Amino acid sequence: MDKKIKICATIEARLASTRLPGKVLFPLAGKSALEHIIERISQAVLVDEIIVATTVAKEDRLIKQLCDQLGVKCYQGSVDNITSRLLGASEGFDVIVQATGDNPFIDPDLIDRALSILLESGCDYVCNNVIDTYPRGLDIRVFTRAALESVAENTQDPIDLVHGSYYIYRNPEKYQLRAWSAEAHHHRPNLRLTVDEPEDYIVAKHLYERLYVRKKDFRLIDILHAIDMDQSIIHVNAEIRQKEALEG
């Protein structure tokens, strides 16, 4: 019998943030952003365990305390070396879903889609953002732990290490990569559904107050429908420039 592939989702979460400190614990419809991210990822059928990957920094003990209250596994690792932190958090697993505390609208259906592609193809890495077609914040990245181990072995570039899987997708000659783009009903590349600035939080808070009370397992299509019904909210953060990978 083939060995079952063990899949974990890691959520990179820390309280220090240049633009919006503490955002992972900001409230959205009565729960912290981190609690919502955990709840949404838990709806993905193919994920075996969720692990919050925080740091050894003193202030991040609050994240560890929240995880303990929720009964969610928490790993405390390097502040700046995300590759090292993800390897520590994912020990014992074969495949990693890389999620972050910036994205409270992460869609479990997209996670399952990426994992299905990886498992069926046997590739090293799957994402949906080689070309931006989904809203910002709906990015999905899944990869084998073996691929991440090779990152630690092959690069000490701080830009690679601070992004975890960055080295994998910028070296397609070394890895088998797969990607897909959004269908027409999800195609909103100019829409920001991440939380990196105060304006982003205003948008997220508004959408959660509209959606979560009615449907706790709302999906991307529900978000887009709510926005189409009232487009005024999307102008709040429309002018924010997203930081590029090379900026750290």
C-alpha positions, 0 to 999 in steps of 0.5 A: 500500500502506498504511503499516505501523503501528509499535508499541512497548511502553515500560516506565517503570523507575527505581530511586528509589521512595518505598515500595520503592526498587530494586524493578525489579531485585528478583529473581523466580525467578532474574531481575530483575523488569524482565527478566521484564516484558521477557520477557512483553511480548516474547510479545505478537504485535503489539509490534514493539519494547520500549523501557525508558524510564528516567531520567537520574538517576545511579542509573538507569545500572544499568538502562541497563547491564542493558538493554545486557546484554540487547540491549534498547533503553533511553531515558534521559529526564526524571525527573518528566515521564513524557509527555516521557520516553515521547515520547522513547522512542517516537520513530519509532513510531505506537502505544505500549503503556504498561507500568511496572516495577511490574507483573511479571505483565503479560499479553501476551494482554491487550496484543494484545487492546488493540492489536487493538481500537485498530487495528480501531477507529482510536481514540486510546486503549484500556484495560481499567481504566475500571472495575476488573475485572482484578487490580491490575497487569494494567492495559493502556493503549495509545494513539497517539503522536499522542494523547500528542503532544497531551498535551504540547501541551495541558497542563502540569499536573504530575499529567498529565505524571507519568502520561503518558496520564492526560490522555487518559482524563480528557478523553473529549470530545477523544479516541476511547476504547475499553475492556473489562472482564474476563470471569468467569474473570479477574474479580478486582478485589480481587487485587493483582498489582503490586509497590509495597510489601514485601508485594507483593514477597512475593506476587510472589516466591511466585507466580513460584517456583511458576509460572515454573519450570513454565511460563515463558510462564504467563498470568493464568489460570495465576496465578489457578489457583495462587491458588485452589489456595492462597489463603493468599498473597493475604492478605499484601498484601490490606490495602494501599491503592493510591495514587490518580492524583492523589497523583502 
